Amino acid sequence: MTTSSVTPESSPTSTDPDTAPAHGDLAAVAATAPIEGGISDYFRTYTQRVRSGDMGSLPAVAGLVVLVIVFWILHPTFGSLANFSDLLKQSSPTIFIAMGLVFVLLLGEIDLAAGTAAGVCAALMARLSVGYDWPWPAAIGAALVCGLVIGTFTGWLCAKVRIPSFVVTLALFLAFQGVELFFVLNGKGAHGNISITDDFITDLYNGQMSPWLGWLLVVVAVVGYGLVKLQQVTSRSRAGLIAEPVSLVALKVAALAALLVVAVYLLNRNRGGTGGTQLINQGGKLVMVRPPALQGVPWVVLLIGFFFTVWTFVLSRTRYGRHVYAVGGNTEAAHRAGIRTDRIRISVFVISSFMAAIGGVLIASNTHSVDANTGGGNTLLLAVGAAVIGGTSLFGGRGRPADAVIGGLVVAVIANGMADLVQGNNRDSIQYIVTGAVLLLAAAVDALSRRRAGAAGLG
C-alpha cells in the first residue's frame, strides 16, 4: 500500500508510537522507501509496485485524462477557457468535503453526516450574516467553529461511547436536516431561503485573483516544493540513509512548474467572451462600453492549494499523521504501541466536519443563498465517491489529500461533460448512473488491488 507517512528509517519492530510503521509490515515500509539508483531504477520499481496491486491514484488520473479527451472531442466547448475555470470552481465544495472524509476513511470509519453538517454550518453563517448583520469574519468563523463542535461530538460518540460511526452519523444526518431547516425558517426575514448579500462571502467562490498574483503563487509553490524536496534529500544523506537522486527531484520540480505555468497562463487569459464592446442602456441612452475582462485564477484554487499543502504535510511529515495511518492499518497494534487511538478517532471526525464547514461556505457562496436543501441531496455521495475514486481505500489505512483533489475533479468532469452532452428530462438520471458506475469501478479496483497486494505480501 502507498502510505506516504511511513518513515523508511523506522524500525519495523519498534514499539515507539512515534516511529512504528503504519501497517506493522516491513514490506509496506520498503514499498515507500527511497532506493539506490537513478531515475530508471525508480520507474522500474514503480512499475513493479503497480503490477503487484499498489496503484495509488494512477487509475483516477488515467480516468480523468480519458474523460477530458472524450468530452472535448464529443463537445468542443468543453475545452473552452471559461469551462476550464468553471470545472475548478464546481469541484471545490466536493474536494473540501472529500478531503476531510479522507481522514475518516483512513481509519475505516464513515461520516454520513458530512453533507448535512456542511448545510448546517452554511445556514448558521447565512443567518448570522443576514439576520444579525455579523461581519463576514465573524459569520464565517462561527461556521468553522460549528464544524469543529460537530466533529468533536461525533468523534466522542464513536470513540468514547463506542457507537459505530455508521449509526452515529446516520442519526446526525437526519437530525442536521432539522437543524438546518430551523435556521432557514427562523430569524429576521425568514421565508425558507436566506439570500447572502456580503460581497466577500459571494466572491469566495465566484471571484478571481489578479493575474500577477497567480504568477507569484506559481513561483512560491515551485520554489517551496523544490526547497522541501532538497531538504529531504540533504537530511537523509547526512544521516547516511538512501535519498532520492537530485535528477529525480529536478524532474518532479520541473513537472510541477510546467503544470502550474500552463494552468495559470490559461486562467489569466480573457475568458469573458469576445472581449469586444457592447451597447447598454444608461439613462435612456445607448452607450458603447467595453465589459471588464474575466480573467485570473479563481480564489477557490488558492484555498484548495493551501489546505492540500497543510493536510499533506500533516499526514506525511508529522507524528500525528503516522499515528493516523497506524490506527487505520491495525488499531490493536497501534494501541499496543502506545498510540491513544481514541484521540486519533475523535480528531479525524473533527477534521472531517471542519472541512465540511468550508465546503458548506463555498456552496452558499456559489448560490448566493442557503435553503433547506443546502448540503443535502447527493452532496455527501459525491464527496465519498471523490475520495474513493481518487484512490482512498474504504477498508482503511490508505489515502492522501491528493485523492480528494483528483477524485473531485473526476466527479466534476463527469457532471459537467454529461450536462453538455445529454439534454432533456433524462440528463440528471444519466449523470447519476455514470457517476455511480465510476464509483463502483473505483471500489472494485480498490478491492482487487488490495487482494493482489496481499497475495504479493505488500499489505
Secondary structure as UniProt FT lines:
FT   TURN            4..5
FT   TURN            8..9
FT   TURN            12..13
FT   TURN            17..19
FT   HELIX           26..32
FT   HELIX           39..51
FT   TURN            52..53
FT   TURN            56..57
FT   HELIX           58..74
FT   HELIX           76..79
FT   HELIX           81..106
FT   TURN            107..108
FT   TURN            112..113
FT   HELIX           114..126
FT   HELIX           127..131
FT   HELIX           136..159
FT   HELIX           165..185
FT   TURN            188..189
FT   STRAND          193..195
FT   HELIX           199..206
FT   HELIX           211..238
FT   TURN            239..240
FT   HELIX           246..268
FT   STRAND          278..282
FT   TURN            283..284
FT   STRAND          285..289
FT   HELIX           299..317
FT   HELIX           319..329
FT   HELIX           331..336
FT   TURN            337..338
FT   HELIX           341..367
FT   STRAND          369..371
FT   TURN            372..375
FT   TURN            377..378
FT   HELIX           379..390
FT   TURN            394..395
FT   HELIX           401..421
FT   TURN            425..426
FT   HELIX           427..456
//
